[in-house]
Amino acid sequence: MQVTYDFSGKGVLLIGATTGIGRATALAFARAGASLYTSGIGAAQGESLLTELRDLGADAVFEEADVRDGSAMAALHRNAFDRLGRVDVAFNNAGVSGKTAPVQDLEDADYDLLMDVNLKGIFNGLRHQVPHMIEHGGGAIVNTSSLFGVMGFATTAVYCASKWGVIGLTNSVALEVARKNIRVNAIAPGSVMTPLLTDMFGSAQGARDTVIPMIPMGRISDPAEIAQLVLFLSSDAASFITGQAVVIDGGGFVAGADQL
Ligand SMILES: NC(=O)c1ccc[n+]([C@@H]2O[C@H](COP(=O)([O-])OP(=O)(O)OC[C@H]3O[C@@H](n4cnc5c(N)ncnc54)[C@H](O)[C@@H]3O)[C@@H](O)[C@H]2O)c1
């Protein structure tokens, strides 16, 4: 069974697009015909993403910007709005795993990094995307939370707190714009094989050894599977879905904490 989306004529802004879930999502939007404005950290990865997107025939731009930097984010959004004319879809996906350790072993800097990238970074997107979409009559926003945004996990307390916060932002902003033809949702992925997951657990093998026993479907997901959820939530197929955090985790959450 093949599902295809048509985003031709649509402008999509992806923040945190250079690797992993963001990159897979950018490629999926490109295959669906969207015009793309992509961002993230890492000029070399940005350039290689751009090459792949253009090889697919997409109209695409990459701009490096740090989501923690309010003025850089304001400039990024101005540039994206100028280039695309109208941003129909925004994907706020930038995130870091931070230091994996018990709470008493974390310093101020560890806390600040996680909150500034994972939570304030999303705020720094929403505050520009919402007025633009109101002005242009609508849109769809998808924010990246995590399975760790709906549960706790030992040694990732502040990461979890940042991702719970993303759902609070998502729910509240969804209500603020519910009558403006703007839908705001979050994705809450379980384990996805990306650089972030291998950083969190030390290596790809470390990630497999730790998380596969907790996943009822018995595998770690591929970023392309997460991209499909982002396209669905961004599309008219999800026209009555707003303020949700959609868990995509191979059954881990419903299996419950007893599995951990
Ligand atoms: N991989 C997983 O298992 C998993 C599970 C749940 C949620 N997530 C979330 O998915 C999102 C994407 O992560 P991923 O797993 O694809 O990892 P990744 O490391 O491949 O991607 C992270 C992206 O965020 C960008 N980024 C990081 N810091 C930034 C900053 N300061 N400013 C701008 N961009 C920045 C990177 O450039 C990159 O594009 C993150 O928010 C992460 O928390 C991942």
The ligand as an ORCA input file, in Angstrom:
! r2SCAN-3c Opt
* xyz 0 1
  N      16.134      9.939     17.377
  C      15.214      9.676     18.286
  O      15.124      8.548     18.788
  C      14.248     10.742     18.708
  C      13.154     10.354     19.472
  C      12.242     11.333     19.864
  C      12.430     12.640     19.498
  N      13.510     12.988     18.754
  C      13.645     14.385     18.392
  O      13.695     14.489     16.989
  C      14.322     15.727     16.637
  C      15.338     15.451     15.552
  O      16.357     14.663     16.107
  P      17.092     13.474     15.340
  O      16.896     12.271     16.159
  O      16.730     13.476     13.917
  O      18.605     13.914     15.594
  P      19.690     14.675     14.708
  O      20.807     14.965     15.640
  O      19.958     13.894     13.477
  O      18.963     16.029     14.266
  C      18.914     17.177     15.059
  C      18.669     18.376     14.179
  O      18.568     19.530     15.041
  C      19.476     20.500     14.583
  N      19.971     21.292     15.711
  C      20.583     20.867     16.845
  N      20.901     21.922     17.613
  C      20.471     23.024     16.957
  C      20.502     24.411     17.236
  N      21.052     24.898     18.360
  N      19.971     25.263     16.331
  C      19.417     24.797     15.185
  N      19.360     23.495     14.864
  C      19.881     22.623     15.747
  C      20.605     19.736     13.900
  O      21.306     20.608     13.014
  C      19.797     18.654     13.206
  O      19.287     19.164     12.001
  C      14.891     16.290     17.936
  O      14.055     17.309     18.422
  C      14.875     15.100     18.864
  O      14.814     15.480     20.218
  C      14.414     12.065     18.337
*
